[in-house]
Amino acid sequence: MADALKVLSYEGVIGIDQIPGIGAQWQDLADSGHSLIINLSRVETIDLTFIQLLLSAKQTLQEKSLSLQVANLVSTSVLEAFVFCGIIAHSRLSGRELDAAIDRFLGERG
């Protein structure tokens, strides 16, 4: 399998109802050898289920020698959800900084 890069953009509200579809999409792409970039710049709200999916998918893709990265622009409300969960300390981060914080969070738990 060739490591191909796929950018996925989301918008609006991402909640528990969307998680099965998003998870299946990410799984299919990972099974096809794609690394993922997740664009959350137009997302208004996420809930804990999306954060759990993102963390799990990031670990799973790393185990397959693939990657999942958060695109550089992230809405403040998305960042605030990560603050609420204790993954980051404040909501003034770029997507790259969020991505690095997620890596540190996963490393501390691994």
C-alpha positions as CSV (number, residue, x, y, z in Angstrom):
1,M,0.0,0.0,0.0
2,A,1.3,3.4,-0.9
3,D,1.1,6.1,1.7
4,A,-1.3,8.7,0.1
5,L,-2.5,11.8,1.8
6,K,-6.2,12.6,2.0
7,V,-7.6,16.0,3.3
8,L,-11.0,15.8,4.9
9,S,-12.9,19.0,5.6
10,Y,-15.9,19.2,8.0
11,E,-18.3,21.9,8.9
12,G,-21.1,22.7,11.3
13,V,-21.8,20.5,14.3
14,I,-20.1,17.1,14.7
15,G,-21.8,15.1,17.4
16,I,-22.5,11.5,18.3
17,D,-24.9,11.0,15.3
18,Q,-22.0,11.7,12.8
19,I,-19.4,9.6,14.5
20,P,-20.2,6.2,13.0
21,G,-20.1,7.6,9.4
22,I,-16.9,9.6,10.1
23,G,-15.2,6.6,11.8
24,A,-16.1,4.3,8.9
25,Q,-14.8,6.9,6.3
26,W,-11.5,7.2,8.2
27,Q,-11.2,3.4,8.6
28,D,-11.8,2.8,4.9
29,L,-9.2,5.4,4.0
30,A,-6.6,4.0,6.5
31,D,-7.3,0.5,5.1
32,S,-6.5,1.9,1.7
33,G,-3.1,3.3,2.9
34,H,-4.1,6.9,3.3
35,S,-2.8,9.3,5.9
36,L,-5.3,11.9,6.9
37,I,-5.4,15.7,7.4
38,I,-8.5,16.7,9.2
39,N,-9.7,20.3,8.5
40,L,-11.8,21.6,11.4
41,S,-11.7,25.3,10.5
42,R,-15.5,25.5,9.7
43,V,-16.6,23.3,12.5
44,E,-18.9,25.1,15.0
45,T,-19.0,22.4,17.7
46,I,-17.7,19.0,18.5
47,D,-18.5,16.7,21.4
48,L,-16.5,14.2,23.4
49,T,-17.3,11.4,21.0
50,F,-15.4,13.2,18.2
51,I,-12.4,13.8,20.4
52,Q,-12.4,10.1,21.4
53,L,-12.6,9.2,17.7
54,L,-9.8,11.5,16.8
55,L,-7.5,10.2,19.5
56,S,-8.3,6.6,18.7
57,A,-7.8,7.1,15.0
58,K,-4.5,8.9,15.5
59,Q,-3.2,5.9,17.5
60,T,-4.5,3.4,15.0
61,L,-3.0,5.1,12.0
62,Q,0.3,5.5,13.7
63,E,0.3,1.7,14.3
64,K,-0.2,1.3,10.6
65,S,2.8,3.7,9.9
66,L,0.3,6.3,8.7
67,S,-0.6,9.6,10.2
68,L,-3.6,11.7,11.2
69,Q,-3.0,15.5,11.5
70,V,-5.2,18.4,12.3
71,A,-5.0,21.1,9.7
72,N,-3.5,24.4,10.8
73,L,-6.7,26.4,11.1
74,V,-9.1,25.3,13.9
75,S,-12.2,27.1,15.1
76,T,-12.1,28.4,18.7
77,S,-15.1,26.3,19.7
78,V,-13.2,23.2,18.7
79,L,-10.2,24.2,20.7
80,E,-12.4,25.0,23.7
81,A,-13.7,21.4,23.6
82,F,-10.1,20.2,23.8
83,V,-9.5,22.5,26.7
84,F,-12.6,21.2,28.5
85,C,-11.3,17.6,28.1
86,G,-7.9,18.7,29.6
87,I,-5.9,17.9,26.4
88,I,-4.8,21.6,26.0
89,A,-4.5,24.4,28.5
90,H,-6.0,27.3,26.4
91,S,-7.8,27.9,23.1
92,R,-5.2,30.1,21.5
93,L,-3.5,27.4,19.4
94,S,-3.0,26.7,15.8
95,G,-4.0,23.3,14.4
96,R,-0.3,22.3,14.3
97,E,0.0,23.2,18.0
98,L,-3.2,21.2,18.8
99,D,-1.8,18.3,16.8
100,A,1.5,18.4,18.8
101,A,-0.5,18.6,22.1
102,I,-2.6,15.6,21.1
103,D,0.6,13.7,20.3
104,R,2.0,14.6,23.8
105,F,-1.3,13.6,25.4
106,L,-1.3,10.2,23.7
107,G,2.4,9.7,24.5
108,E,1.7,10.3,28.2
109,R,-1.1,7.7,28.1
110,G,0.9,5.2,26.0
